[in-house]
Amino acid sequence: MHYLITGHTGFKGSWLALMLEMQGHTVSGIALDPPEKSLFNQAELSPIFKHDLRLDIRDRIAIKHAIEMIDPEVLIHLAAQPIVRESYRKPVETFDINVVGTLNVLEATRELKNLKAALIITTDKVYKNHNYLRGYVETDELGGDDPYSASKAAADIAAQSWIRSFAKVPMAIARAGNVIGGGDQAQDRIIPDLVNAYSSGNLPTLRYPDAIRPWQHVLDCLNGYLKLVEYQLSHGVSGEWNFGPTLSEKRSVGELVIAFAKSWGLEEKRWNMEIIEQPFETGYLLLDSSKARKELQWVDKLNFDNTVRWTANWYINPMKISSRELCASQIEIFMGV
C-alpha cells in the first residue's frame, strides 16, 4: 500500500513513516524542512521515502500538484502548527496552517485515481473546555480558548464539512492526546524540556504542574491511527475517533516529571516554577476512547509507567545504537507486545 504523510518530517510523522516502512508499505511525504536536530534527521529517514517533498501546505497550487503526482492509496494528514504557546505568538499563521492548510490537502484529493482512504489528524484540544472528569467523547461540543485549540477545532469542523460534502472514499478524523516518546525535539514540549534540563544538570521549569493530560506513547497513538485506516479500507467507515489512554492512566504534569526523573536515574524530583504569568492552558483534559476500543479493537499496549520508561530509555540509549536503530527496536518490541 502506498501511504502519503503530510508533516512526515515531524515527530509523529517520523515514527509513523518508519513504522509503515517496516510493515512493508511504500511511503511518501510532504512537509517543511525539519530542524537540524530533529528525529527525521537523526534517524536519517529520507531514504525510506519514495517521494520526500518539501512544501508549505498553505501553497494550494503546489500542494495540489504534488499530491496528484504522488497519487497515494492512503493519505494521513499530520502537518500542522502544533504548539500552544507558538499560537499566541503567531495566531494568524497558526489558523492559516491548521485550517486553510487542511482544506488545501483535502481539496487536492478530489482528482486522485488511486486514493482508497484518508485520515485527518486533529487533537484532543478540539473540545470546548468544560473540564469534564468523564473524558470527552466524539459527540461533545468543539471549541477552543487559545489560538491553537481554536484553530484545530476550526480545522476539525472544516474537515467534517468537506468530507460530508465531497468525499468519494472513506475519510475520517482522529483526535489523540498528549503524545510522548523518544526523539521529540520540539520547543515548549515537556519531554524535550526535561531531557535538556537533566542533561545539563538543571531542574526543569514547569508552568502548570497540576494540569492533567492524557499521556500516551507515540506508538500507541500511531497504532490507533493505523487500526482506523485498516477499518476504513475494510469497512468503509468515516467519522470522528478519539485515541487516548484509559482514564485510570491519567496523570498530572508533575507526576510525569517525577516518573521521568526516576527513569532517568535521578533522586531529585523537584522542579522550578515559572514565575512569569503564562497564557491560558486547559487544566483538565482527558479523552474517552471507548468507540475505538469497541469498534476497532484498539488497546493501549503501554501503560503510563512503561510509556515513561520507553521514552527515557530512548534518550539515555543504554545500547548506544543509532537513532534509527533505537526507533526500529522499539517498534519491533511494540508490535510484538
N, C-alpha and C positions, 0 to 999 in steps of 0.2 A: 504494500500500500504506500502511496506517495503522500506524505504529510507536508503541508506548508505551515510554518510557525512564524507569526509576526512577533517581533520582540525576542527573537531567538538568541540575541547576544546578552540578554539579561540573566538574572539569577535563576528564575524558574525556567526560562527558555533554554538555558544551557543544560540543566538537568534533564528536561523533557527531551531535548534533541538526542542526547546520549542514550537515554532510556529507550527511545524509539529505534535508534540505530542498532542497539544491542538486541532488540527484538526482531531485527531483520527488515525493518522498513526503510524506504528511501525518504530522506528528509531535505527540505529546502527551507530557507529563511529570508525574511525581510526585516531589517532593523537599522538603527543608528549604529555608528561605531561605538564599541564598548570602551569603558575606561581602561587604561593600561593594565591595572592590577585586577581586572575582572576575572571571574571564573572562566568565562569564554576564552580569554587569552591564556590564563594559567594552564588550563587543560588542553590548549591547542586544538580546539574543536572545529575550526574552519574546514579542515579536510574531509569531515564526515558529511558535509552538505553537498547535494547536487547543485544547488544554486545558493550562494551566500551573498545576498544583495544588501547594500546599504542605502536605504531610502527613508525619507521622513513620511510618516503616514498622513501628514497634513497635505502632502502633494498629491492631490486627487488623480491627476492625469498620469503621473509616474507610477503611482500605486496600481492604477487600472491596467496599465500596460504590463507591469511586472507580474501581477497575479494572472493575467491572461496568458502571458508567456510561460509561466510555470505550470499552470493548469493542473492543480493538485487534485487528489481524490478526497482528501480531508484537509480542512483549514482550521487551525486553532489560533485565535486572535488573543495574544498576550500583550502586545505593545501598548504602553501607557506611561503617563507620568504618575508614579505610584507613591510619592512621598507626601505626607500630610503637611509638614512644615514648608516644603517647597511650594505647595499650593498657595500658602499665604504670601510667599514672596512673588509668585508668578501666577496669579489666579486666572487671567485671561488665557495664557499659554496652556495651563492645565485643562481648562474647558475645551480649548481648541484641539489639543491632542486626544483627550479622552472621549469627547463627544463627536466632533467632526471627524477625527481620525477613525473612529469605529464605523461611522457611516460610510466613509470612503472605502474601507475594507469590504464592508457588506455590499456596497454598490458595485464594486469590482468583481463580485462573484456572479453577476447576472448572466454573463455570456459564456461561462465556463462549460466545457463539454464533458469533463470527467468528474466534476465535483459530486461526491456522494453524501457528504455531511460537513457541517461547520459548527464550531463551538466558540462562543464569545465569552471571554473571562472578564467578570467584573470583580466584586469584592463583598465581604461581609458588611462593609461600611455603607452599603447602599440603603440599608434600612433606616427609617426615621427613628431617631433616638428616643426610646421610651424606657431604657434601662430594664428591659424585661428580664426577670430571673429565669423564665422558662426557656429562653433561647428563641431567636427569630425563626419563623417558618417562611416558606417561599411566598405565601399569600399575604404576608404583613405589608403594611404601608411603606413605601420607599420615601427617602428624603435625605437631607444632609445639612449639617450646620456649618462645617468647614468647607472650603472650596473643593478639596479633594473628594470628600464624601458626596457633596452635591454634584460634582462633575461625573462621578461614577454612577450615581443614581440616575442622572440625566442620560448617560450613555446606555444604561440598562433599559430605561423606558424607550429610548430611541431604537435600540436593537429589537425590543419586543414589537414595536410598531412596524419596523422594516420587515421583520420575519413574518408577521401575520399578513402583511400586505403583498410581499414579493417573493418569499422563499419558495423554491421549487424542489428543494431537497431538505431533509431533516436538519434544522438549526436549533441549537439550544444555548442557554446561558448558564454558566457556572459561577457560584459565589462561594469563595473559600475564606478561611480565617487568616490569622497571623502565622505565616509560614516561616519556619526557620530551618537551617541546615548548613552544611559545610560550603564554603566558597562565597558566601554573601559578603560583598564589599561595599554596599551602598551606604551613603551618608544618612545619618538620622535613623538608623535601624539598630535595634537593641543588640543583636549578636555581634555585628562589626564593632560597635562601641565597646562591648565587653572585651572582645579579643584585643582591640587596640589598647585598652586600659591595662589589662593583665599582662600583655606582652611588654609593656613599658614600666611595669611595677607600680601602677597607679590604681586608685579606686575609680570605678565608673561613676558618672554623674547621671542621676535619674530625674525625670520630670514628674512622673506620676507613678510611684512605686506601688500604690494600692489599686491601680487600674487592672481590671480583669479582662483577659484576652483569650481567644480560642487558639492556643499554641498548637501547632501541628508540624510534623516533619514534612519537608518538601516532597519526599517520595510518597507519603500517604496522600497528600493533596493531588499530585500528578497521577497517581494510581486511580483516584476518583475520576479525574478528567478522562482518562483512557477507558475506564469502565463505562462512562457515559457515552463516549464515542462508539464503543463496541455496541452498545444498546441502540444508539441511533442507527447504526448500519444494519443491525439485525431486526429491529422492531420499528424503525421509522419515527422514533419519539422526538419531541422538541420540548419546549417549556423551560422553566427555571429550576435549578437544582443547587441545594446547599451541600458543601463539603467541609465539615468541621469535626473536631474530636467530640467524644461523648461528654455530656455535661459533667460527669463525675471527674473529668480530667481538667476542669477549669482551674487556672492558677493566676495569681497576680504577677505583675512585672517584678515585684520584689522577690516572690517565690522563685521565679525563673532565674533571677540573678543569683540567689543563694544556691540553687541546684547547679547552675553553670559553674560557679566558683568551686563547688565541691568536685565536679567532674574535671575541672582544671587542676585540681590538686592543691587548692588554697584553703587555709583555715579561716582567713579573713573574709567575712561575709557582709561587711558594711558597705555603704556607698555614700557619696556626696549628693546632697540635694541641690537641684538647680535653683539659684536664688533670684534669677531674673524671671519676671512674670512671663508665662508661656501662653501661646494661643490655645484655644479650647480644643480638647480631645475627649471623646466619649469615655466615660468611666467604667461602664459595664457592658461588655459586648460578647454574646455567645450565640452560636448557631444551633438550631435543631435540624439535624441531618437525617431524620427518620425516613424521609422519602427515598433518599439514595440508598440507605441501608436496606430498606424493604424491597424496593423495585429493582435496584441494580446489584443487590447482594454485596455492596461495598462495605468493608470494615476497616478500622484502623489497625494496622499491623504493629505500630509502635506506640506504646503509652507515653505519658509525659516524661518519665524518668529515662526511658530509652531514647526518646527524641532528643533530650538534652545531652545525653551521653554520646550518641552518634554525632551530634553537631560538634561538641567539644573535641571528640577524638579526631574529627576531620582536620581541625586546625592544629591540634597537637601533633598529629601524624606520627603515631608511635612506630609505624612500619617504615617511615622515611621513604615513601614512594611518591611518584609524581601525582599531581592533582588529578590528572586523567585516570590514573590507576586507582586513586582513592575513591573517586566517584563510581567507577566501574565496579570496584569491590563492594561498595555499599549497595549498589543496585543489584548485584548478583545475590548478596545475602538477603536483601529485602524481598526480592522475587521468590526466594526460597523459604521465607519465613511463613 
